[in-house]
């Protein structure tokens, strides 16, 4: 039996009532067909939304029914209502300004948050057929114990899987260079250091699977990503190295990195979109890396997982079936890429649209830098709803509070024959007018606020939402629905006043349900408290992480990027090593020969980087026990002294005879590898399972935070490397920074001419790890301020109207001797009680939400009383500053003025 499509009923009924009969059959047929297509291609929910949009789009003058009822409607009445609405706005400028301003800020903030969410959700969706492109992830277990996941494969996995799994149409392997290079345009002879993370070695299918448009050249030309010494560059890279000259066919000399040589530019691409996880400047052919560069080691150890691998599936492929075939594929090739027979590996596919927001922490560092968090999307989505809701709460509160001032207007109009539905229509029309003026102003505010949002996020944003027709349909629907809903309640209250009561001077008229208004004000206080608490929590956590002891000293470290160009004739590696080792040693000694420098050490990586190597380690002789991953990096002899690492057992490298297999580990490694105590660990041996290499432990240091405090302590293995020169760390006197840099530059150019000097302060790089959470905090703070500002607008207006209604009561109390302080307390205690109720309601939400967010951090703050006291005091202060002056002015006014009419 064919499945029945569930159409939205309301828009269909609306069209039946309003649409011309001669058009109805054709329109409903088109809507039916479109609904089925959208439901088939996307989802039922998306189909329903599209049905609403299309239905509303048909409500145009030419398509509407022209019955006698409509033709005989009094156009003059509508014109009169518009005039009255306009006069009401102009005649109450202060009220109109508050309502339009509050609504426009709320709508603008909501649209900006939606733009942020749209940008985050749009990652990698610009690739044609992105639904069929997946990254392969390896999940590894050993003896039933989870060993983590990694986004890297052996180099032959892609080709073999394509051959054995029919659903895989194509594959791409990608190697991201782990070493910087020096790039020079021979025509200009000006060298630049190029970061390795921007240099990709890829298969020729890269530009076929992914959509990166060419500005010059094309993917179909014979040399693009096919010649071993061809390179494709981006637009910004072309300007950097060639200026305005056409770069195609020109040469670039590359020294250092995975494969040095002279390359010919065969194409120029548009800069990769900022909403893509692949951010690069150079594309090299992978064959170059495999045959001529570091990748030559893979020819001998083809199981090494160095490559990110992407597959493109056939349009008709079923993901569940492909995953089953991948499982069988891994079983068939068990041990081929994994020499450790006790380990079990499974491959799963990760859609590229999920990489940005849904990538977990991997056992091996991920090459993707600009990761987001799906939790932030939900948080800001909720904030957007709350901001919009509070803006409309303000409108309802102000309209009902102001109803007393319009009571006589209603009485007069009813006494001359106005019906209730006409009055409701009048007040709803005023609401629509205010809302649409606010909607127009909101668009202007969005354009003004977008640069600020871009700066806060660190990404250049464009208003991509505005280019989507469906957005305008939703925006119009929200404004129209909001104006009707927010206008109906005040309209029913105003139109319900009885002329006899109003004109007879009845003083007991009520401006709506007082409990409802109090409830809405309490809700505003609640949301404001939650946002203040959330902002306070985020910044407390950031400060906590940045103020913690790291187990090493990074504050006085100047880091130089090591030389990539070594001048000289070196026929083989032995000749090169014979030259570089004494040269580099002399260089570091000359650097240290300065009064402002206390220690110098080279290293392959530096703290704050994720590009260190993971090794699968076992204690030698315990083959039956599963191995554990440990983070490993090579360091120079004086690394411990330079970084102030605390040695708790054994001896530093400087006290030992150089031995390339000697290592120093941290306490967490002692525990992870089952070595007992730090003292017992010294002189033990570890087995590097992958490389089948033995490591001699000569010392144990206290735990240190190589990366941010978001992660718990990791097992670290510091391997001795006497000529490690990727980075040169200089421990210096901070009072002599300029002298230190000048000395470093002179010494660097003396020993390594032709290398541009790049340096930075380690503390800046390390704290850069907190960039994403800091951006989250800044966005949270920005929208919290906007929410509180909107709430304060409403609070100020509410108190102002309350004061107007109580002006005679204030006068009587003053005549009877009430003091200023007593009167201020009486006028404000109602709002203090509402604030106290909001705080009680906020406590469980803050506790639950705060604990849930802090669970993502291995080292986090404790939730104390300050997380409740600070928001409460802040809200009391903001409320007092908002309404204090207005209340004080009313209390200090002359009672004679308010009582003279009695």
Buried (B, 14 or more C-beta within 10 A) or exposed (E): EEEEBEBBEEBBEBBEEBBEEEBBEEBBEEBBEBBEEBBEEEEEEEBBBBBBBBBBEBEEEEBBBEEEEEEEEEEEEEEEBBEBBEEBBEEBEEBBEBBBBBBBBBBBBBBBBBBBBBBBBBBBEBBEEBEBBBBBBBBBBBEEEEBBBBBBBBBBBBEBBBEBBEBBBBBBBBBBBBBBBBBBBEEEEEBBBBEBBBBBBBBBBBBBBBBBEBEBBEBEBEBBBEBBBBBBBBBEBBBBBBEEEEBBEBBBBBBBBBBBBEBBBBBBBEBBBBBBBBBBBBBBBBBBBBBBBBBEEBEEEEBBBBBBBBBBBEEEBEBEEBEEBBEEBBEEBEEBBBEBEBBBBBBBBBBBBBBBBEBEEBBBBBBBEBBBBEEBBEBBBEBBEBBBBBBBBBBBBBBBBBBBBBBEBBBEBBEEEBEBEBBBBBBBBBBBBBBBBBBEBBBEBBEEBBEEBBEBBEBEBEBEBBEEEEBEBBBBBBBBEBBBEBBBBBBBBBBEBEBEBBBEEEEEEEBBEEEEBBBBBBBBBBBBBBBBBBBBBBBBBBEBBBEEEBBBBBEBBBBBBBBBBBEEEBEEEEEBEEBBEEBBBEBBEBBBEBEBBBBBBBBBBBBBBBBBBBBBBBBEEEEEBBBBBBBBBBBBBBBBBBBBBEBBBBEBBEEBEEEEBBBBBBBBBBBBBEBEEBEEBBEBEBBBBBEEEEBBBBBBBBBBBBBBBBBEBBBBBBBBBBBBBBBBBBBBBEEBBEBBBEBBEEBBEEBBEBBBBBBBBBBEBBBEBBEBBBBBBBBBBBBBBBBBBBBBBBBBBBBBBBBEEBBBEBBEBBEEEBEEEEBBEBBBEEBEEBBBBBBEBBEEBBBEBBEEBBEEBEBBBEBEEEBBEBBBEBBBEBBBEBBBEBBBEBBEBEBEEBBEEE
